[in-house]
Amino acid sequence: MTPLERTLAKALTEIVIWLDLSDDNVIRPEATIKVLEPVVALLQDLPAQDRQALADLINQFAHQETDPDRQLTAWEAPETLGLLA
């Protein structure tokens, strides 16, 4: 994985964590869905091998998390992003 791919995967993970852990008065759940739907659609176009590689990388980030809430959300991110389909 290149540094660019790793950085983009980390940025995506951070966005998913922020969206999930934000209070509903900060960002409505409907808005979260609207943000993630096009991302999920783009990721679905990737070959299965690339989706798995991204899921594995996100799991590495989850393993590095020290905050339990952030870690749980990161562990769930591959499923949230439709990478495990």
DOKOLVO-22714 format. One record per residue: residue number from 0; x, y, z of N, C-alpha, C in turn; residue in one letter. Coordinates in steps of 0.02 Angstrom, whole numbers. Layout:
<rs>
(r NUM, (X, Y, Z), (X, Y, Z), (X, Y, Z), A)
...
</rs>
This chain:
<rs>
(r 0, (43, -59, 0), (0, 0, 0), (45, 61, 0), M)
(r 1, (31, 108, -44), (72, 168, -49), (56, 216, 8), T)
(r 2, (101, 264, 22), (86, 313, 73), (21, 352, 59), P)
(r 3, (8, 366, -4), (-54, 401, -23), (-115, 359, -6), L)
(r 4, (-114, 295, -25), (-170, 251, -10), (-180, 243, 65), E)
(r 5, (-126, 236, 101), (-130, 229, 174), (-159, 292, 206), R)
(r 6, (-137, 351, 182), (-162, 414, 209), (-236, 423, 193), T)
(r 7, (-256, 406, 132), (-327, 412, 114), (-370, 363, 154), L)
(r 8, (-345, 304, 166), (-382, 255, 206), (-388, 279, 278), A)
(r 9, (-336, 309, 305), (-339, 336, 373), (-388, 394, 376), K)
(r 10, (-387, 438, 326), (-433, 494, 324), (-505, 469, 321), A)
(r 11, (-519, 419, 280), (-586, 391, 276), (-607, 361, 343), L)
(r 12, (-562, 327, 376), (-576, 298, 441), (-593, 354, 491), T)
(r 13, (-555, 407, 491), (-567, 463, 536), (-636, 494, 523), E)
(r 14, (-655, 500, 460), (-720, 528, 443), (-776, 483, 469), I)
(r 15, (-769, 418, 459), (-820, 371, 483), (-825, 375, 559), V)
(r 16, (-769, 378, 593), (-769, 383, 666), (-804, 448, 688), I)
(r 17, (-786, 503, 657), (-815, 567, 676), (-891, 567, 664), W)
(r 18, (-912, 543, 607), (-984, 541, 592), (-1021, 498, 642), L)
(r 19, (-993, 441, 658), (-1027, 394, 703), (-1030, 420, 774), D)
(r 20, (-978, 452, 797), (-974, 473, 867), (-1001, 543, 879), L)
(r 21, (-1019, 579, 827), (-1046, 646, 836), (-1116, 642, 865), S)
(r 22, (-1131, 689, 909), (-1199, 693, 936), (-1248, 708, 880), D)
(r 23, (-1309, 683, 889), (-1361, 692, 838), (-1376, 766, 826), D)
(r 24, (-1363, 809, 875), (-1375, 881, 865), (-1318, 914, 826), N)
(r 25, (-1262, 879, 819), (-1206, 905, 779), (-1215, 885, 706), V)
(r 26, (-1230, 822, 695), (-1244, 798, 627), (-1299, 746, 633), I)
(r 27, (-1353, 759, 599), (-1411, 713, 601), (-1393, 646, 569), R)
(r 28, (-1421, 592, 595), (-1408, 526, 566), (-1424, 524, 491), P)
(r 29, (-1476, 560, 470), (-1494, 562, 398), (-1438, 594, 358), E)
(r 30, (-1405, 644, 386), (-1350, 677, 351), (-1290, 630, 346), A)
(r 31, (-1279, 591, 399), (-1224, 542, 397), (-1235, 493, 340), T)
(r 32, (-1296, 469, 334), (-1312, 422, 280), (-1300, 454, 212), I)
(r 33, (-1321, 517, 205), (-1312, 552, 140), (-1238, 561, 124), K)
(r 34, (-1197, 570, 175), (-1125, 577, 163), (-1094, 510, 143), V)
(r 35, (-1115, 457, 178), (-1083, 392, 167), (-1109, 354, 106), L)
(r 36, (-1171, 365, 86), (-1198, 327, 29), (-1156, 331, -34), E)
(r 37, (-1135, 391, -56), (-1094, 392, -117), (-1026, 360, -107), P)
(r 38, (-999, 364, -46), (-934, 333, -32), (-941, 257, -37), V)
(r 39, (-993, 230, -7), (-1005, 158, -10), (-1013, 136, -82), V)
(r 40, (-1050, 175, -121), (-1060, 158, -192), (-994, 156, -230), A)
(r 41, (-951, 205, -217), (-885, 205, -250), (-844, 144, -229), L)
(r 42, (-845, 129, -165), (-805, 72, -141), (-831, 6, -168), L)
(r 43, (-896, 1, -181), (-924, -60, -209), (-898, -74, -279), Q)
(r 44, (-876, -22, -314), (-848, -31, -381), (-777, -58, -381), D)
(r 45, (-745, -59, -322), (-678, -86, -318), (-679, -162, -324), L)
(r 46, (-626, -191, -351), (-621, -264, -351), (-621, -290, -279), P)
(r 47, (-645, -350, -269), (-649, -380, -202), (-582, -379, -166), A)
(r 48, (-529, -391, -202), (-462, -391, -172), (-445, -322, -143), Q)
(r 49, (-462, -269, -178), (-449, -201, -153), (-493, -184, -94), D)
(r 50, (-557, -206, -96), (-601, -194, -39), (-574, -229, 23), R)
(r 51, (-550, -290, 14), (-522, -328, 71), (-459, -294, 96), Q)
(r 52, (-417, -269, 52), (-355, -235, 72), (-372, -173, 113), A)
(r 53, (-423, -135, 92), (-444, -76, 128), (-472, -95, 196), L)
(r 54, (-513, -147, 199), (-540, -171, 262), (-484, -192, 310), A)
(r 55, (-434, -226, 284), (-377, -247, 325), (-340, -187, 353), D)
(r 56, (-331, -136, 311), (-296, -76, 333), (-336, -40, 387), L)
(r 57, (-401, -34, 378), (-443, -3, 428), (-440, -42, 493), I)
(r 58, (-437, -108, 489), (-431, -149, 549), (-364, -137, 585), N)
(r 59, (-312, -123, 546), (-247, -104, 577), (-254, -39, 616), Q)
(r 60, (-290, 9, 586), (-300, 73, 621), (-341, 61, 684), F)
(r 61, (-391, 18, 680), (-433, 3, 739), (-390, -27, 794), A)
(r 62, (-346, -70, 776), (-302, -102, 825), (-258, -51, 861), H)
(r 63, (-240, 3, 827), (-197, 55, 855), (-235, 104, 899), Q)
(r 64, (-300, 105, 894), (-341, 153, 934), (-336, 136, 1008), E)
(r 65, (-331, 188, 1049), (-329, 179, 1121), (-395, 197, 1153), T)
(r 66, (-435, 239, 1120), (-500, 257, 1146), (-550, 202, 1128), D)
(r 67, (-584, 172, 1177), (-630, 116, 1164), (-686, 132, 1114), P)
(r 68, (-715, 191, 1119), (-769, 209, 1073), (-744, 216, 1001), D)
(r 69, (-686, 249, 994), (-657, 257, 927), (-636, 189, 899), R)
(r 70, (-609, 146, 943), (-587, 80, 921), (-646, 39, 895), Q)
(r 71, (-700, 38, 933), (-759, 1, 912), (-786, 26, 846), L)
(r 72, (-790, 91, 838), (-814, 120, 776), (-767, 102, 718), T)
(r 73, (-703, 104, 731), (-655, 86, 678), (-662, 12, 659), A)
(r 74, (-672, -32, 709), (-682, -103, 695), (-744, -114, 651), W)
(r 75, (-795, -73, 662), (-857, -79, 625), (-855, -44, 557), E)
(r 76, (-805, -2, 546), (-802, 37, 484), (-803, -5, 420), A)
(r 77, (-766, -60, 416), (-769, -99, 353), (-840, -121, 336), P)
(r 78, (-878, -141, 386), (-948, -160, 373), (-990, -99, 355), E)
(r 79, (-980, -45, 391), (-1016, 18, 377), (-1004, 40, 305), T)
(r 80, (-944, 30, 281), (-926, 52, 213), (-941, -1, 160), L)
(r 81, (-970, -56, 180), (-988, -108, 132), (-930, -146, 103), G)
(r 82, (-875, -147, 139), (-815, -180, 113), (-817, -255, 121), L)
(r 83, (-860, -280, 165), (-861, -351, 180), (-915, -389, 143), L)
(r 84, (-945, -357, 95), (-1001, -388, 58), (-975, -443, 12), A)
</rs>
